[in-house]
Amino acid sequence: MDKQHCSQLVMFCHDLRSLTPIDLAAGLTLRSCETGDEGGWEHIIDRVFRYDSSFAGEMQADDAFRPERVFFICRGEAPIATASAWSREQWPGQVGYLHMVAVLPEYQGKGLGQQVSLAALYQMRREGRTAAVLHTDDSRLAAIRTYLKLAFLPYLTHTDHAFRWQSVLHRLAAHDPSRSLPGFEC
């Protein structure tokens, strides 16, 4: 669907108390943002989402920005995956916002999205958040599979979401018929 004509899908995780441990393969490290990471973040986002990003404009200019909220998985010194523990006014209180999750294409399919997302979720928990929310697109099936593994559930916020989620869940089931898929919440 054309993103100009529809809202992004929403997923909600009700409980951050039962997060699984972070488990990285040998040769990979996890760290939060450091001075000089702007270009690495932009490189990941540009390659994954196919647009010219600006770390200064999209991340540092946001009131939610804190370097300790932006995570990278690195191979050597090079960032290859990122996710952020954010907040949004429409999700107040104890609800964190999982933001800008991306893994370089050549490293996708290795569970790195789940691991870097876990780092962001642990940060939310350290900040006293008890739940988390995210936005995603209908076409991001691999990402949605990852979010389901992290206990996020489809959450209906717009009138067209029920139909769209049914379509997404049907496509996921077609890829893995043995996996049970969730319903959705309002």
N, C-alpha and C positions, 0 to 999 in steps of 0.2 A: 504494500500500500504506500501511497505517496505520503511522506511524513508531514507535508504541509497541510494535508487534509485529515489527519487523524492524530490522536494523541499516542504517546508511547504506552506500552503495556507496563503494568506495575506488578511487582512481586514483594511480598512481605514475609519477614522472618520474625516470629513472635517471641523467640527465646534465645538469647545469646549465651546462656549458661552452659550449654552442652556442645561447645565447639570441639571439633576434632583437633588433634595436634597438627602442627605444621610439619610437613615431611618433604624435604628437598633432596633431589638426587645429588650425588657427589659432583663437585665442581660448580655448584650453584650456591649463591648467597642471597640472603634477604636483608634489606636495610631500608631505612626511611630516607627521605629526600635530603640531599646535601647541596651546598653551593656548587653550581656547575652542572646539575642534573637537568636543567631546562631543555637542552638540546636532545638529550636521551629520551625524555618524556615526549617531546614533539615528534621525534623520529618514530617512536612506537605508535603514537596516536595517528600520525599521518599515514603510516603503512596500513594500520588496521581499519581505520574509519575513512580513509581516502579523502582527507581534506587538509588544508594547511592550518595547523593549530598554533596557538600561542600560549605557552605556559604562563607568561606574565598576564595575558588578558583573560585566560580561561581559569587559571588556578590561583595565582598570587593575588589577583584583583578581587577575588571572592572573599567575603568576610569569614567564611569557614576555613580558609587556608591556614594551616600550620605545617611546617616541614615534617613534623612527626606523624602527620596524618596521611602523607603520600608515601606509598611503598613501592619498592622495586625488587624484582628478582634479577640478579645479575649473573652473567657468565663472565668470569674474570671481573673486569671493571665495567663491562658494557651492560646497561639495562636491557632486559629482554621482555619484561612483563611489568605491569603497573596496576595499582588499584588504590583508591583513596577512601578514607573514613571521613565522611563529610556530614554536614547538617543542612537542613532546608527548613525555612519558616513554615511551610505547609505540613511538615512532619515535626511538630514540637515535642518538647519534653524529653522523654527517654528513648526516642526513636532516632537512630543514626541513619545516614544515607550512604549506601555503597555507590561510589562514583568513579567513572572513567576506568573501568576494568578493560585491560587490553593486553594481548600477548602477541609478539611478533609472529607473523605467519609461519616461519620456518620452525618455530618452537610450539606451535599449537598441537593439541591432541596428546600432550604429555602431562596434563593435570596442573599446569602452572597457573592457569586462571583460578583454579580452586585454591591453590596455596597462597597466591598473592591476595585473593579475596579474604581468606582466613586471617591474614595479617591485618587487614583493614578492620575486620570484625573484632579481632582481639583488641585493637586500639579503641574501638567504640566501647567495648566492655570496660577497658581501663578508665575511660572517661565517664563511666556510670550509666551508659546506655544499656537498655535491656532488650531492645528490639531493633530491627533494621528494615529498610525499604530500599528499593532500587527501581529504576526505569530501564526498559529494554525494548528492542524492536522485534517484530514478528519473525523476521528472517534470521535472527541470531540463535538458531537451534542449539548449537554447541554451547553457547553461553547459558541459555536457559537450562540445558541439562546440568551444567555446573551449578547453577543457582538452586535447582531442585535438590542436588546432593548436599547443599549447604542449608537445607531446611527452609528455603524460601518457597512460598506458595503463590500461585496467581491470585491477584487481588483486583476486584472490579471497581474501577473509579469512573468509567464512562459507559454510556449506553451500548456502544459497539464492542466493548471488551469481551463479553460473554461469547459472542460469535467468534471473535478473533482468537480467544484462548482455546475454544473447541478446535479450531483449525490447527493451531500450534500443537496442541496435545495429540491430535490425530496424526500429524506429521512425525512427532516424536515417537509415538507408538509404532508407526510403520517402520522406523529405523531399528527399534528394539521391542518386539512384541512381548518379550518375557518380563519387561519392566512394568510395574504398576505405576500409573500416573495419578497425580492428585486431581481433585476437583478444584474449585476456586471459591473465594470468599468475597463478600461485599463489604 
